[in-house]
Amino acid sequence: MMILIALTALAQAEPAVECRSGPAEALVGERYRRGVPSEAKRLSGARAVRVIWPGEVTTLEFRPDRLTLRVNHRRRITAVRCG
């Protein structure tokens, strides 16, 4: 019972944040640079940004508050997805 109460309190303490990839799709084709993660967070409303480089191993964990940027070997952003 105490665990349920603690989890309920934790869920209420953190406001729900959901990523919206649409506005961040403006970054596709842009060159990846230092300020891109901050800009992507601002555009999408995501709490976190993950950058995936060619050949990088990633998890399949779904997080509705995370924006994923795929970057090619020429440092160009090729895809923007939430999760």
DSSP file (Angstrom, degrees, kcal/mol; ACC not computed):
  #  RESIDUE AA STRUCTURE BP1 BP2  ACC     N-H-->O    O-->H-N    N-H-->O    O-->H-N    TCO  KAPPA ALPHA  PHI   PSI    X-CA   Y-CA   Z-CA
    1    1 A M     >        0   0    0      0, 0.0     4,-2.0     0, 0.0     5,-0.2   0.000 360.0 360.0 360.0 -40.8    0.0    0.0    0.0
    2    2 A M  H  >  +     0   0    0      1,-0.2     4,-2.5     2,-0.2     5,-0.2   0.875 360.0  52.9 -63.9 -37.2    2.9    2.4    0.8
    3    3 A I  H  > S+     0   0    0      2,-0.2     4,-2.7     1,-0.2     5,-0.2   0.922 108.1  50.6 -64.7 -42.6    4.5    1.8   -2.6
    4    4 A L  H  > S+     0   0    0      1,-0.2     4,-2.2     2,-0.2    -2,-0.2   0.904 111.4  48.0 -61.0 -42.4    1.2    2.6   -4.3
    5    5 A I  H  X S+     0   0    0     -4,-2.0     4,-2.3     2,-0.2    -1,-0.2   0.911 112.3  49.4 -64.4 -42.8    0.9    5.9   -2.4
    6    6 A A  H  X S+     0   0    0     -4,-2.5     4,-2.2     1,-0.2    -2,-0.2   0.911 112.3  47.3 -64.5 -42.6    4.5    6.8   -3.1
    7    7 A L  H  X S+     0   0    0     -4,-2.7     4,-2.5     2,-0.2    -1,-0.2   0.882 111.4  51.1 -66.7 -38.1    4.1    6.1   -6.8
    8    8 A T  H  X S+     0   0    0     -4,-2.2     4,-1.9    -5,-0.2    -2,-0.2   0.913 110.7  48.6 -64.0 -43.1    0.9    8.1   -6.9
    9    9 A A  H  X S+     0   0    0     -4,-2.3     4,-1.7     2,-0.2    -2,-0.2   0.898 111.6  50.0 -63.9 -40.6    2.6   11.0   -5.2
   10   10 A L  H  X S+     0   0    0     -4,-2.2     4,-1.5     1,-0.2    -2,-0.2   0.921 109.7  50.6 -64.4 -44.1    5.5   10.8   -7.7
   11   11 A A  H  < S+     0   0    0     -4,-2.5    -1,-0.2     1,-0.2    -2,-0.2   0.859 112.6  47.0 -63.1 -35.4    3.1   10.8  -10.7
   12   12 A Q  H  < S+     0   0    0     -4,-1.9    -1,-0.2     1,-0.2    -2,-0.2   0.792 107.0  58.1 -76.2 -27.8    1.3   13.8   -9.4
   13   13 A A  H  < S+     0   0    0     -4,-1.7    -2,-0.2    -5,-0.2    -1,-0.2   0.839  99.5  62.5 -72.1 -33.4    4.5   15.7   -8.7
   14   14 A E  S  < S-     0   0    0     -4,-1.5    -1,-0.1    -5,-0.1     2,-0.1  -0.840  84.9-133.5 -99.0 118.0    5.8   15.5  -12.3
   15   15 A P        -     0   0    0      0, 0.0     2,-0.3     0, 0.0    -3,-0.1  -0.401  32.5-100.4 -66.6 144.4    3.6   17.3  -14.8
   16   16 A A        -     0   0    0     -2,-0.1     2,-0.5    -4,-0.1    -5,-0.0  -0.487  41.8-170.7 -67.3 126.9    2.9   15.3  -17.9
   17   17 A V        -     0   0    0     -2,-0.3     2,-0.4    -3,-0.1    30,-0.1  -0.985   1.4-171.0-121.3 126.9    5.2   16.4  -20.8
   18   18 A E        -     0   0    0     -2,-0.5    47,-0.2    47,-0.1     2,-0.2  -0.960  20.3-124.5-122.5 139.9    4.6   15.1  -24.2
   19   19 A C        -     0   0    0     45,-2.8     2,-0.5    -2,-0.4    26,-0.2  -0.519  14.9-162.3 -77.8 142.1    6.9   15.6  -27.2
   20   20 A R     >  -     0   0    0     24,-1.6     4,-0.6    -2,-0.2    26,-0.1  -0.927   5.0-174.6-125.1 104.5    5.5   17.1  -30.4
   21   21 A S  H  >  +     0   0    0     -2,-0.5     4,-1.2     1,-0.2     3,-0.3   0.765  66.0  83.1 -73.6 -24.6    7.8   16.3  -33.3
   22   22 A G  H >4 S+     0   0    0      1,-0.2     3,-1.1     2,-0.2     4,-0.3   0.901  93.9  41.2 -48.1 -57.4    6.0   18.4  -35.9
   23   23 A P  H >4 S+     0   0    0      0, 0.0     3,-1.1     0, 0.0    -1,-0.2   0.847 113.2  55.7 -62.5 -32.0    7.6   21.8  -35.1
   24   24 A A  H >< S+     0   0    0     -4,-0.6     3,-2.2    -3,-0.3     4,-0.2   0.638  84.3  82.9 -76.3 -13.5   11.0   20.2  -34.6
   25   25 A E  G X< S+     0   0    0     -4,-1.2     3,-1.4    -3,-1.1    -1,-0.2   0.667  71.9  79.2 -65.1 -13.4   10.9   18.7  -38.1
   26   26 A A  G <  S+     0   0    0     -3,-1.1    -1,-0.3    -4,-0.3    -2,-0.1   0.697  84.3  63.8 -62.8 -17.9   12.1   22.1  -39.3
   27   27 A L  G X  S+     0   0    0     -3,-2.2     3,-2.4     2,-0.1    50,-0.4   0.649  73.5 112.9 -81.7 -15.8   15.5   20.9  -38.2
   28   28 A V  T <  S+     0   0    0     -3,-1.4    50,-0.2     1,-0.3     3,-0.1  -0.382  84.1  20.2 -61.3 130.3   15.7   18.1  -40.8
   29   29 A G  T 3  S+     0   0    0     48,-3.3    -1,-0.3     1,-0.4    49,-0.1   0.168  98.5 121.1  94.0 -16.3   18.4   18.9  -43.3
   30   30 A E  S <  S-     0   0    0     -3,-2.4    47,-2.7    47,-0.1    -1,-0.4  -0.412  72.0-104.4 -76.0 155.6   20.1   21.3  -40.9
   31   31 A R  B     -A   76   0A   0     45,-0.2     2,-0.3    -3,-0.1    45,-0.3  -0.657  37.0-114.7 -79.1 133.4   23.7   20.7  -39.8
   32   32 A Y        +     0   0    0     43,-4.3     2,-0.3    -2,-0.4    -1,-0.1  -0.528  48.9 160.3 -70.3 131.7   24.0   19.4  -36.3
   33   33 A R    >   -     0   0    0     -2,-0.3     3,-1.5     1,-0.0    -3,-0.0  -0.854  54.2 -82.0-143.2 177.3   25.8   21.9  -34.0
   34   34 A R  T 3  S+     0   0    0     -2,-0.3     4,-0.3     1,-0.3    -2,-0.0   0.835 122.5  47.5 -55.4 -41.5   26.1   22.6  -30.3
   35   35 A G  T 3> S+     0   0    0      1,-0.2     4,-2.1     2,-0.1    -1,-0.3   0.496  84.6  93.9 -83.7  -3.2   22.8   24.5  -29.8
   36   36 A V  H <> S+     0   0    0     -3,-1.5     4,-3.0     1,-0.2     5,-0.2   0.907  80.2  53.5 -60.8 -46.1   20.6   22.0  -31.7
   37   37 A P  H  > S+     0   0    0      0, 0.0     4,-2.3     0, 0.0    -1,-0.2   0.911 111.3  47.0 -57.5 -41.0   19.4   19.9  -28.7
   38   38 A S  H  > S+     0   0    0     -4,-0.3     4,-2.2     2,-0.2    -2,-0.2   0.916 113.9  47.4 -64.7 -42.7   18.3   23.1  -26.9
   39   39 A E  H  X S+     0   0    0     -4,-2.1     4,-2.5     1,-0.2    -1,-0.2   0.901 111.1  51.5 -64.9 -40.8   16.5   24.3  -30.0
   40   40 A A  H  X S+     0   0    0     -4,-3.0     4,-2.3     2,-0.2     6,-0.4   0.895 109.5  50.2 -63.9 -40.5   14.9   20.9  -30.5
   41   41 A K  H  X S+     0   0    0     -4,-2.3     4,-2.3    -5,-0.2     5,-0.4   0.920 111.6  48.4 -62.4 -43.8   13.6   20.9  -26.9
   42   42 A R  H  < S+     0   0    0     -4,-2.2    -2,-0.2     1,-0.2    -1,-0.2   0.921 114.8  44.4 -63.2 -45.1   12.1   24.3  -27.3
   43   43 A L  H  < S+     0   0    0     -4,-2.5    -1,-0.2     1,-0.2    -2,-0.2   0.879 123.4  34.0 -67.7 -38.8   10.4   23.5  -30.6
   44   44 A S  H  < S-     0   0    0     -4,-2.3   -24,-1.6    -5,-0.2    -2,-0.2   0.691  95.0-128.9 -94.0 -20.8    9.0   20.1  -29.5
   45   45 A G     <  +     0   0    0     -4,-2.3    -3,-0.1    -5,-0.3    -4,-0.1   0.569  55.2 154.3  78.9   8.1    8.3   20.7  -25.8
   46   46 A A        -     0   0    0     -6,-0.4    -1,-0.2    -5,-0.4    20,-0.2  -0.329  46.5-144.8 -70.2 151.2   10.3   17.5  -25.0
   47   47 A R  S    S+     0   0    0     18,-2.4     2,-0.3     1,-0.2    19,-0.2   0.762  84.3  24.1 -83.2 -28.7   11.9   17.0  -21.7
   48   48 A A  E     -b   66   0B   0     17,-1.7    19,-2.6    -7,-0.1     2,-0.4  -0.958  64.5-151.2-138.5 153.6   14.9   15.2  -23.2
   49   49 A V  E     -b   67   0B   0     -2,-0.3     2,-0.4    17,-0.2    19,-0.2  -0.995   8.1-164.6-127.4 131.9   16.7   15.0  -26.5
   50   50 A R  E     -b   68   0B   0     17,-3.0    19,-3.2    -2,-0.4     2,-0.5  -0.962   6.3-155.8-115.9 132.4   18.6   11.9  -27.8
   51   51 A V  E     -b   69   0B   0     -2,-0.4     2,-0.6    17,-0.2    19,-0.2  -0.932   5.8-161.2-109.4 126.6   21.0   12.2  -30.7
   52   52 A I  E     -b   70   0B   0     17,-3.2    19,-2.7    -2,-0.5     3,-0.1  -0.936   5.9-163.8-112.4 121.6   21.7    9.0  -32.7
   53   53 A W    >   -     0   0    0     -2,-0.6     3,-2.1    17,-0.2    19,-0.1  -0.593  41.3 -72.2 -97.1 160.7   24.8    8.9  -34.9
   54   54 A P  T 3  S+     0   0    0      0, 0.0    -1,-0.1     0, 0.0     3,-0.1  -0.263 119.8   9.7 -54.8 133.2   25.4    6.4  -37.7
   55   55 A G  T 3  S+     0   0    0      1,-0.3     2,-0.2    -3,-0.1    -3,-0.0   0.415  92.6 141.8  79.4  -2.2   26.2    2.9  -36.3
   56   56 A E    <   -     0   0    0     -3,-2.1     2,-0.4     1,-0.1    -1,-0.3  -0.538  49.4-130.4 -77.4 136.4   25.2    3.9  -32.7
   57   57 A V        +     0   0    0     -2,-0.2     2,-0.3    -3,-0.1    -4,-0.1  -0.694  32.3 179.7 -85.0 135.2   23.4    1.2  -30.7
   58   58 A T        -     0   0    0     -2,-0.4     2,-0.2    -6,-0.0    -6,-0.0  -0.870  26.5-110.4-132.3 166.1   20.3    2.4  -28.9
   59   59 A T        -     0   0    0     -2,-0.3     0, 0.0     2,-0.1     0, 0.0  -0.526  17.1-133.8 -89.4 162.8   17.5    1.0  -26.7
   60   60 A L        +     0   0    0     -2,-0.2     2,-0.1     2,-0.1    -1,-0.1   0.236  57.9 138.7 -98.3  11.4   13.9    0.5  -27.9
   61   61 A E        -     0   0    0      1,-0.1     2,-0.5     2,-0.0    -2,-0.1  -0.367  48.6-138.4 -60.1 127.7   12.6    2.1  -24.7
   62   62 A F        +     0   0    0     -2,-0.1    -1,-0.1     3,-0.0    21,-0.1  -0.799  25.0 175.5 -93.1 126.7    9.7    4.4  -25.5
   63   63 A R    >   -     0   0    0     20,-1.5     3,-1.8    -2,-0.5    20,-0.6  -0.960  20.5-158.6-129.8 113.3    9.6    7.7  -23.7
   64   64 A P  T 3  S+     0   0    0      0, 0.0   -45,-2.8     0, 0.0    -1,-0.1   0.647  93.4  56.6 -66.8 -12.9    6.8   10.1  -24.7
   65   65 A D  T 3  S+     0   0    0    -47,-0.2   -18,-2.4    18,-0.1   -17,-1.7   0.289  92.9  88.7 -99.5  10.1    8.7   13.1  -23.3
   66   66 A R  E <   -b   48   0B   0     -3,-1.8    17,-2.9   -20,-0.2     2,-0.4  -0.899  58.5-154.6-117.3 138.6   11.9   12.5  -25.4
   67   67 A L  E     -bC  49  82B   0    -19,-2.6   -17,-3.0    -2,-0.4     2,-0.5  -0.913  13.1-153.2-104.4 133.5   12.7   13.7  -28.9
   68   68 A T  E     -bC  50  81B   0     13,-3.8    13,-2.4    -2,-0.4     2,-0.5  -0.929   5.6-163.9-110.5 128.4   15.2   11.6  -31.0
   69   69 A L  E     -bC  51  80B   0    -19,-3.2   -17,-3.2    -2,-0.5     2,-0.5  -0.946   6.7-153.3-109.2 126.6   17.3   13.2  -33.6
   70   70 A R  E     -bC  52  79B   0      9,-2.4     8,-3.0    -2,-0.5     9,-1.2  -0.876  14.3-168.4 -98.6 132.1   19.0   11.0  -36.2
   71   71 A V  E     - C   0  77B   0    -19,-2.7     6,-0.2    -2,-0.5     2,-0.1  -0.958   9.3-141.0-123.6 136.9   22.2   12.5  -37.7
   72   72 A N    >   -     0   0    0      4,-2.6     3,-2.0    -2,-0.4     6,-0.0  -0.257  38.0 -89.5 -89.6-178.8   24.1   11.2  -40.7
   73   73 A H  T 3  S+     0   0    0      1,-0.3    -1,-0.1     2,-0.1   -20,-0.0   0.651 126.9  58.1 -67.1 -14.1   27.9   10.9  -41.3
   74   74 A R  T 3  S-     0   0    0      2,-0.1    -1,-0.3     0, 0.0     3,-0.1   0.256 119.6-109.5 -96.5  11.9   27.9   14.5  -42.7
   75   75 A R  S <  S+     0   0    0     -3,-2.0   -43,-4.3     1,-0.3     2,-0.4   0.739  73.5 140.1  67.4  26.1   26.4   15.8  -39.5
   76   76 A R  B     -A   31   0A   0    -45,-0.3    -4,-2.6   -48,-0.0     2,-0.5  -0.825  58.3-118.4 -99.2 138.7   23.0   16.5  -41.1
   77   77 A I  E     +C   71   0B   0    -47,-2.7   -48,-3.3    -2,-0.4    -6,-0.3  -0.644  35.0 174.4 -76.5 123.7   19.8   15.8  -39.2
   78   78 A T  E     +     0   0B   0     -8,-3.0     2,-0.3    -2,-0.5    -7,-0.2   0.646  59.6  15.0-107.0 -19.5   17.9   13.2  -41.2
   79   79 A A  E     -C   70   0B   0     -9,-1.2    -9,-2.4   -52,-0.1     2,-0.4  -0.993  51.0-160.5-157.0 150.4   15.0   12.4  -38.9
   80   80 A V  E     +C   69   0B   0     -2,-0.3     2,-0.3   -11,-0.2   -11,-0.2  -0.990  24.7 163.3-133.8 121.8   13.1   13.8  -35.9
   81   81 A R  E     -C   68   0B   0    -13,-2.4   -13,-3.8    -2,-0.4     2,-0.3  -0.990  31.5-128.7-140.8 147.4   10.9   11.4  -33.9
   82   82 A C  E      C   67   0B   0     -2,-0.3   -15,-0.2   -15,-0.2   -17,-0.1  -0.666 360.0 360.0 -89.0 151.8    9.2   11.4  -30.5
   83   83 A G              0   0    0    -17,-2.9   -20,-1.5   -20,-0.6   -16,-0.2   0.376 360.0 360.0 118.8 360.0    9.7    8.5  -28.2
